[in-house]
């Protein structure tokens, strides 16, 4: 999940990271979601492996967007978590990124926040330009011609 924090840091988006479990600490999960809402959280990112119930539980406790990150922490290498997260019942959606896709979760959260924050939107645009420039630079290192 550290890659979500890195992406949010790069985009200048404030966040808090906490650890909780839908199964092992359900009361803590409820308290953390309630406190985050009181503190003004706009989006939740929840990473989970195996049965991966945390994103769904968080989504059941808030009307804010929830992004689920399936984690590869089982013999099934995250496929179990991916299926658990994408199979939410109607009315309780969870956006889902790739297995171990925490970086994209951070970027997606920033995109959601950018809908109401022009400064974040501008930083996202700058980030896209830098990515494109990086592709050109990497290409220059390997370009060849058979002329």
FENTARA-V90362 format. One record per backbone hydrogen bond with DSSP energy under -0.5 kcal/mol. NH is the residue of the N-H (numbers start at 1). CO is the residue of the C=O. E is the energy in kcal/mol with one decimal. If there is no record, write none. Layout:
BEGIN
nh=<NH:NH>
co=<CO:CO>
e=<E:E>
END
This chain:
BEGIN
nh=<4:5:6:7:8:9:10:11:12:13:14:25:29:30:31:32:33:34:35:36:37:38:39:40:41:44:46:48:50:52:57:58:59:60:61:61:62:62:65:67:68:68:69:70:70:71:73:77:79:82:83:84:85:86:87:88:92:95:97:100:101:102:105:106:107:108:109:110:111:112:113:114:115:115:116:117:121:122:123:124:125:126:127:128:129:130:131:132:133:134:135:136:137:138:139:140:141:142:142:143>
co=<1:1:2:3:4:5:6:7:9:8:12:21:25:26:27:28:29:30:31:32:33:34:35:37:36:65:67:69:71:49:53:54:55:56:57:58:58:59:42:44:66:95:46:68:97:48:71:74:76:78:79:80:81:82:83:86:89:66:68:70:98:100:101:102:103:104:105:106:107:108:109:110:111:112:113:113:117:118:119:120:121:122:123:124:125:126:127:128:129:130:131:132:133:134:135:136:137:138:139:139>
e=<-1.3:-1.2:-2.3:-2.1:-2.4:-2.8:-2.6:-1.6:-1.4:-2.8:-0.5:-1.3:-2.2:-2.3:-2.6:-3.0:-2.2:-2.3:-2.7:-2.5:-2.3:-2.1:-2.1:-1.3:-2.8:-2.5:-2.9:-2.3:-0.6:-2.4:-2.7:-2.9:-2.5:-1.8:-0.8:-1.2:-0.6:-0.7:-0.7:-2.8:-0.5:-3.8:-2.5:-0.6:-0.5:-2.6:-1.8:-2.2:-1.8:-2.7:-2.2:-2.2:-2.5:-2.4:-1.3:-0.8:-1.9:-2.4:-1.9:-3.5:-2.5:-0.5:-1.7:-2.3:-2.3:-3.0:-2.5:-2.1:-2.3:-2.1:-2.4:-2.6:-0.7:-0.9:-1.8:-0.6:-2.1:-2.3:-2.0:-2.3:-2.1:-2.4:-2.2:-2.0:-1.8:-2.3:-2.2:-2.3:-2.7:-2.2:-1.7:-1.8:-2.3:-2.5:-2.3:-2.1:-1.1:-0.7:-1.2:-1.8>
END
